[in-house]
């Protein structure tokens, strides 16, 4: 049975069992003892195993993503146009998600008593969150973005400092000769592959952990959370659909000079492959073939943009992360100030670089962003059971964004050649 099916069964089983326990024996001392001493500890150990890989995963993948650009002088115009398009699309997608979740507020339908009980139950996990739980940004936040000691920053969970160090490490590698840079690149590649392998091992226990965590939540709080979960799923899928149909269509028409209808007709096989595999990496060969044969994008453009996009251009993932963080903050009654939401926007864009192009690869990084804004990492269990369908949808948006970017860069390059020849 596929893992996503088993996780869904774990979610449904935990939710049904928990609701029945809540209706028949809610508040009983025995129920609280079982949750506190059996289900919650097991779920938290599983979550700790996922959080464990975040630092090495961020360090290796972000550094490799930047180092993979090669010499900045060698990359030149194509690289600059590609990166600007990547980050612009990712920022637009995340902003759309944040606006939608602020308007729809899918996590605000809970009874105030339930919200208060949630906050009291998880108060211990929200204390000491990684960096931004106490409120607005300060000058000290920006100072600590460049850590004196990156090892200490990693140990203290100062993720902004770790990300800045990883970015600078990648830039430093681009300035070295191939002979000097390659040994460290090989080490970082091995670390990245090992972390993805660990995620795979940990996710094998996901059905049981999701059952345990969701059982604990629903046994304590009953049916209320499930209605909010449905609103959350509809919000994420709706935002992804709007960004694909309207956002990409606008960029294609204005920046790429292509017909959106013709573009989507030609790339439909890529979208279907991405939807079915939930993996940018698995879709990569098909994406390259369609870019060159169907869209007529030259290999020197598609061969640079598409593989880089499979690592760095995660528009759908960034949108999903932004919506999820704000949704869970609403569920737990943790109102985020505008400055904190701007940090969520920034972190969603930056951590999209470090997302492994495999199913579920965004979960550890999402837990890190939750911790930064003071939302307990345990709350990820609320959305984990429905993540498979959301993963399929956001991967489709991610891969389509790679082809949109390739079309934009191709037009930019053609215009430059035409001007030079004229």
C-alpha positions as CSV (number, residue, x, y, z in Angstrom):
1,X,0.0,0.0,0.0
2,X,1.5,3.4,-0.9
3,X,2.8,5.5,2.0
4,X,0.4,8.4,1.3
5,X,-2.6,6.0,1.6
6,X,-1.3,4.6,4.9
7,X,-0.8,8.1,6.2
8,X,-4.4,9.0,5.2
9,X,-5.6,5.9,7.0
10,X,-3.6,6.9,10.0
11,X,-5.2,10.4,10.0
12,X,-8.7,9.0,9.6
13,X,-8.2,6.3,12.1
14,X,-6.7,8.7,14.7
15,X,-9.4,11.3,14.1
16,X,-12.3,8.8,14.3
17,X,-10.9,7.1,17.4
18,X,-10.1,10.4,19.1
19,X,-13.5,11.9,18.4
20,X,-15.2,8.8,19.8
21,X,-13.0,8.9,22.9
22,X,-13.8,12.6,23.3
23,X,-17.6,12.0,23.0
24,X,-17.6,9.0,25.4
25,X,-14.8,9.8,27.9
26,X,-13.6,13.3,27.2
27,X,-11.7,14.8,30.1
28,X,-11.3,11.5,31.9
29,X,-8.0,11.1,33.8
30,X,-7.3,7.8,32.1
31,X,-7.6,9.4,28.6
32,X,-5.2,12.2,29.6
33,X,-2.8,9.6,31.0
34,X,-2.7,7.6,27.7
35,X,-2.2,10.8,25.7
36,X,0.5,12.2,27.9
37,X,2.4,9.0,28.4
38,X,1.9,7.0,25.2
39,X,0.6,8.7,22.1
40,X,2.1,12.2,22.5
41,X,5.7,11.0,23.4
42,X,5.7,8.6,20.4
43,X,4.5,11.4,18.0
44,X,7.0,13.9,19.5
45,X,9.9,11.5,19.0
46,X,8.9,11.1,15.4
47,X,8.7,14.9,15.0
48,X,12.1,15.3,16.6
49,X,13.6,12.8,14.1
50,X,12.3,15.1,11.3
51,X,13.5,18.3,12.9
52,X,16.9,16.6,13.4
53,X,17.7,16.8,9.6
54,X,16.7,20.4,9.1
55,X,20.1,22.0,9.8
56,X,22.3,19.7,7.6
57,X,19.6,19.7,4.9
58,X,19.4,23.5,4.8
59,X,23.2,23.9,4.9
60,X,23.9,21.4,2.1
61,X,21.0,22.1,-0.3
62,X,21.1,25.9,-0.1
63,X,24.9,25.9,-0.5
64,X,24.7,23.4,-3.4
65,X,21.9,25.4,-5.1
66,X,24.0,28.6,-5.1
67,X,27.2,26.7,-6.0
68,X,25.4,24.9,-8.8
69,X,25.1,28.3,-10.6
70,X,28.9,28.1,-11.3
71,X,31.0,31.2,-11.8
72,X,28.8,34.2,-11.6
73,X,30.6,35.7,-14.6
74,X,30.1,32.4,-16.5
75,X,26.4,32.3,-15.7
76,X,26.0,35.9,-16.9
77,X,22.7,37.2,-18.3
78,X,20.8,33.9,-18.5
79,X,21.5,33.2,-14.8
80,X,20.5,36.6,-13.7
81,X,17.2,36.5,-15.7
82,X,16.5,33.0,-14.4
83,X,17.1,33.9,-10.7
84,X,15.0,37.1,-10.9
85,X,12.1,35.2,-12.5
86,X,12.4,32.4,-9.9
87,X,12.3,34.7,-6.9
88,X,9.6,36.9,-8.4
89,X,7.3,34.0,-9.1
90,X,7.9,32.5,-5.7
91,X,7.3,35.8,-3.9
92,X,4.1,36.4,-5.9
93,X,2.8,32.9,-5.0
94,X,3.6,33.2,-1.3
95,X,2.0,36.7,-1.2
96,X,-1.2,35.3,-2.8
97,X,-1.3,32.6,-0.2
98,X,-0.8,35.0,2.8
99,X,-3.5,37.4,1.5
100,X,-6.0,34.5,1.0
101,X,-5.5,33.0,4.4
102,X,-5.8,36.4,6.0
103,X,-9.1,37.0,4.2
104,X,-10.6,33.5,4.5
105,X,-9.2,32.8,7.9
106,X,-9.7,29.0,7.8
107,X,-8.3,28.5,11.3
108,X,-10.5,31.1,13.1
109,X,-13.8,29.1,13.2
110,X,-12.9,27.3,16.5
111,X,-14.7,27.9,19.7
112,X,-12.6,30.3,21.8
113,X,-12.6,27.8,24.7
114,X,-11.0,25.2,22.3
115,X,-8.4,27.7,21.2
116,X,-7.6,28.5,24.8
117,X,-7.3,24.9,25.7
118,X,-5.0,24.3,22.7
119,X,-2.7,27.1,23.8
120,X,-2.6,25.8,27.3
121,X,-1.9,22.3,26.2
122,X,1.0,23.2,23.8
123,X,2.4,26.1,25.8
124,X,5.5,24.2,26.6
125,X,6.3,23.6,22.9
126,X,5.8,27.3,21.9
127,X,8.3,28.6,24.5
128,X,11.8,29.0,23.2
129,X,10.7,28.9,19.6
130,X,13.4,29.6,17.0
131,X,13.7,33.3,16.8
132,X,10.5,35.3,16.2
133,X,7.8,34.1,18.6
134,X,8.0,37.2,20.7
135,X,6.7,39.7,18.2
136,X,8.0,42.2,15.8
137,X,11.4,42.3,14.1
138,X,14.1,44.3,15.7
139,X,17.6,45.6,14.7
140,X,19.0,42.7,16.7
141,X,17.2,40.3,14.4
142,X,19.0,41.7,11.4
143,X,22.4,41.7,13.2
144,X,22.0,38.1,14.1
145,X,21.3,37.2,10.5
146,X,25.1,37.1,10.0
147,X,26.3,34.8,12.8
148,X,29.6,35.1,14.6
149,X,29.7,31.4,15.0
150,X,27.6,29.4,12.5
151,X,27.9,26.2,14.7
152,X,26.4,28.1,17.7
153,X,23.7,29.5,15.4
154,X,22.8,26.0,14.3
155,X,22.8,24.7,17.9
156,X,20.6,27.5,19.0
157,X,18.1,27.1,16.2
158,X,18.9,30.6,14.7
159,X,17.7,29.6,11.2
160,X,18.2,33.0,9.6
161,X,21.9,32.9,10.5
162,X,22.2,29.3,9.2
163,X,20.6,30.2,5.9
164,X,22.8,33.3,5.4
165,X,25.9,31.2,6.2
166,X,24.7,28.5,3.7
167,X,24.2,31.2,1.0
168,X,27.6,32.7,1.6
169,X,29.2,29.2,1.6
170,X,27.6,28.6,-1.8
171,X,28.9,32.0,-3.1
172,X,32.3,31.2,-1.8
173,X,32.4,27.9,-3.7
174,X,31.5,29.7,-7.0
175,X,34.7,31.8,-6.6
176,X,37.0,28.7,-6.2
177,X,38.6,26.7,-9.0
178,X,36.9,23.4,-9.8
179,X,39.7,21.4,-8.2
180,X,39.5,23.3,-4.9
181,X,35.7,23.4,-4.7
182,X,34.9,19.9,-5.8
183,X,35.9,18.0,-2.6
184,X,33.5,20.1,-0.5
185,X,30.8,19.9,-3.1
186,X,31.0,16.1,-3.0
187,X,30.7,16.2,0.8
188,X,27.7,18.5,0.7
189,X,26.0,16.3,-2.0
190,X,26.6,13.3,0.2
191,X,25.1,15.1,3.2
192,X,22.1,16.2,1.2
193,X,21.5,12.6,-0.1
194,X,21.9,11.2,3.4
195,X,19.3,13.6,4.8
196,X,16.8,12.7,2.1
197,X,17.4,9.1,2.9
198,X,16.8,9.7,6.6
199,X,13.6,11.6,5.8
200,X,12.5,8.5,3.9
201,X,13.2,6.2,6.8
202,X,11.4,8.5,9.3
203,X,8.4,8.9,7.0
204,X,8.0,5.1,7.0
205,X,6.7,5.6,10.5
206,X,4.4,8.5,9.6
207,X,1.1,6.5,9.5
208,X,1.6,5.5,13.2
209,X,2.9,8.9,14.3
210,X,0.0,10.7,12.5
211,X,-2.5,8.3,14.2
212,X,-0.9,9.0,17.6
213,X,-0.7,12.8,17.2
214,X,-4.2,13.3,15.6
215,X,-5.7,10.9,18.3
216,X,-4.2,13.2,21.0
217,X,-5.6,16.3,19.4
218,X,-9.1,15.0,18.6
219,X,-9.5,13.1,21.9
220,X,-8.8,16.4,23.7
221,X,-10.7,18.8,21.4
222,X,-13.3,16.7,19.6
223,X,-14.7,17.3,16.1
224,X,-14.0,21.1,16.0
225,X,-10.6,20.9,14.2
226,X,-11.8,18.8,11.3
227,X,-14.1,21.5,9.9
228,X,-11.1,24.0,10.0
229,X,-9.0,21.4,8.2
230,X,-11.4,21.1,5.3
231,X,-11.4,24.9,5.0
232,X,-7.6,24.9,5.0
233,X,-7.4,22.3,2.2
234,X,-9.8,24.3,0.0
235,X,-7.8,27.4,0.7
236,X,-4.5,25.8,-0.4
237,X,-5.9,24.1,-3.5
238,X,-7.9,27.2,-4.5
239,X,-4.8,29.5,-4.2
240,X,-2.7,27.0,-6.2
241,X,-5.3,26.9,-8.9
242,X,-5.7,30.7,-9.1
243,X,-1.9,31.2,-9.3
244,X,-1.6,28.6,-12.1
245,X,-4.5,29.8,-14.1
246,X,-4.3,33.6,-13.6
247,X,-0.7,34.2,-12.3
248,X,1.2,32.0,-14.8
249,X,-1.2,33.1,-17.6
250,X,-0.4,36.8,-16.9
251,X,3.3,36.2,-16.9
252,X,3.2,34.1,-20.1
253,X,1.2,36.8,-21.9
254,X,3.2,39.8,-20.7
255,X,6.7,38.6,-20.0
256,X,7.0,35.5,-22.3
257,X,4.8,36.7,-25.2
258,X,3.1,33.3,-25.5
259,X,-0.5,32.3,-25.6
260,X,-1.4,30.8,-22.2
261,X,-3.9,28.3,-23.7
262,X,-1.4,27.0,-26.2
263,X,1.3,26.8,-23.5
264,X,-0.9,24.8,-21.1
265,X,-2.0,22.5,-23.9
266,X,1.6,21.7,-24.8
267,X,2.8,21.1,-21.2
268,X,-0.2,19.1,-20.0
269,X,1.8,15.9,-20.0
270,X,4.4,17.5,-17.6
271,X,1.6,18.7,-15.3
272,X,0.0,15.2,-15.2
273,X,3.4,13.6,-14.5
274,X,4.1,16.0,-11.7
275,X,0.7,15.5,-10.2
276,X,1.0,11.8,-10.2
277,X,4.6,11.5,-8.9
278,X,4.6,14.5,-6.5
279,X,8.3,14.8,-7.4
280,X,10.1,17.6,-9.4
281,X,13.1,15.3,-9.8
282,X,11.1,12.4,-11.2
283,X,9.4,14.8,-13.7
284,X,12.7,16.4,-14.8
285,X,13.3,14.3,-18.0
286,X,9.8,14.9,-19.2
287,X,10.0,18.6,-18.4
288,X,13.3,18.9,-20.5
289,X,11.8,17.1,-23.4
290,X,8.6,19.2,-23.5
291,X,10.6,22.4,-23.1
292,X,12.7,21.7,-26.2
293,X,10.3,19.7,-28.4
294,X,6.9,21.2,-27.7
295,X,7.8,24.8,-26.6
296,X,10.8,25.2,-28.9
297,X,13.1,26.5,-26.1
298,X,16.8,26.0,-27.1
299,X,18.8,23.5,-25.1
300,X,21.2,26.2,-23.8
301,X,18.3,27.8,-22.1
302,X,16.2,24.8,-21.1
303,X,19.3,22.8,-20.0
304,X,20.1,25.6,-17.5
305,X,16.7,26.8,-16.3
306,X,14.8,23.5,-15.9
307,X,17.3,21.5,-13.8
308,X,18.0,24.5,-11.6
309,X,14.3,25.1,-11.2
310,X,13.8,21.5,-10.0
311,X,16.0,22.6,-7.0
312,X,15.3,26.3,-6.5
313,X,12.0,27.2,-8.1
314,X,9.3,26.0,-5.7
315,X,6.4,28.4,-6.2
316,X,3.7,26.0,-5.1
317,X,5.7,24.9,-2.1
318,X,6.3,28.4,-0.9
319,X,2.5,29.2,-1.2
320,X,1.7,26.1,0.7
321,X,4.1,26.9,3.5
322,X,2.8,30.4,3.9
323,X,-0.8,29.3,4.1
324,X,0.0,26.4,6.4
325,X,1.9,28.6,8.9
326,X,-0.8,31.2,9.1
327,X,-3.5,28.6,9.3
328,X,-1.9,26.7,12.2
329,X,-1.2,30.1,13.9
330,X,-4.9,30.9,13.6
331,X,-5.9,27.5,15.0
332,X,-3.6,28.0,18.1
333,X,-4.8,31.6,18.5
334,X,-1.2,32.9,17.9
335,X,-1.9,36.1,16.0
336,X,1.1,37.0,13.8
337,X,1.9,40.7,13.4
338,X,2.6,42.1,9.9
339,X,6.4,42.0,10.5
340,X,6.1,38.3,11.4
341,X,4.1,37.6,8.3
342,X,6.7,39.3,6.2
343,X,9.3,37.0,7.8
344,X,7.0,34.0,6.9
345,X,7.0,35.4,3.3
346,X,10.8,35.7,3.3
347,X,11.4,32.2,4.9
348,X,8.9,30.6,2.5
349,X,10.9,32.0,-0.5
350,X,14.3,31.1,0.9
351,X,13.5,27.7,2.3
352,X,12.0,26.8,-1.1
353,X,15.6,26.6,-2.3
354,X,16.3,23.9,0.3
355,X,13.3,21.7,-0.4
356,X,14.2,18.2,-1.6
357,X,12.4,17.4,-4.9
358,X,10.8,14.3,-3.5
359,X,7.3,13.6,-2.0
360,X,7.0,15.2,1.5
361,X,10.4,17.0,1.1
362,X,9.0,20.3,2.4
363,X,7.7,18.9,5.8
364,X,10.9,19.3,7.8
365,X,11.5,22.9,6.6
366,X,7.8,23.8,7.2
367,X,8.3,22.6,10.8
368,X,11.3,24.9,11.1
369,X,9.3,27.9,10.0
370,X,6.5,27.0,12.4
371,X,9.0,27.0,15.2
372,X,10.3,30.5,14.2
373,X,6.9,32.1,14.7
374,X,6.0,30.3,18.0
375,X,3.6,27.7,16.6
376,X,4.3,24.2,18.1
377,X,5.8,21.7,15.7
378,X,3.4,19.1,16.9
379,X,0.6,21.0,15.1
380,X,2.0,19.7,11.8
381,X,0.0,16.5,12.5
382,X,-3.2,18.4,11.9
383,X,-2.3,18.8,8.2
384,X,0.0,15.9,7.5
385,X,-2.7,13.4,6.7
386,X,-4.0,15.6,3.8
387,X,-0.5,16.6,2.7
388,X,-0.4,14.0,-0.1
389,X,-3.1,15.6,-2.2
390,X,-1.6,19.0,-1.5
391,X,1.8,17.8,-2.4
392,X,0.5,16.6,-5.8
393,X,-1.1,20.0,-6.4
394,X,1.9,22.1,-5.3
395,X,4.4,19.9,-7.3
396,X,2.3,20.6,-10.4
397,X,2.6,24.3,-9.8
398,X,6.4,24.0,-9.1
399,X,7.2,22.2,-12.3
400,X,4.9,24.4,-14.4
401,X,6.7,27.4,-13.0
402,X,10.0,26.0,-14.3
403,X,8.6,25.9,-17.9
404,X,7.1,29.4,-17.5
405,X,10.5,30.7,-16.4
406,X,12.2,29.0,-19.3
407,X,9.7,30.7,-21.7
408,X,10.4,34.1,-20.1
409,X,14.2,33.7,-20.3
410,X,13.9,32.4,-23.9
411,X,12.1,35.5,-25.0
412,X,14.5,37.7,-23.2
413,X,17.4,36.0,-24.9
414,X,15.8,36.2,-28.3
415,X,15.1,39.9,-27.9
416,X,18.8,40.5,-26.9
417,X,20.0,38.6,-30.0
418,X,17.6,40.5,-32.3
419,X,18.8,43.9,-30.9
420,X,22.5,42.9,-31.3
421,X,21.9,41.8,-34.9
422,X,20.0,44.9,-35.8
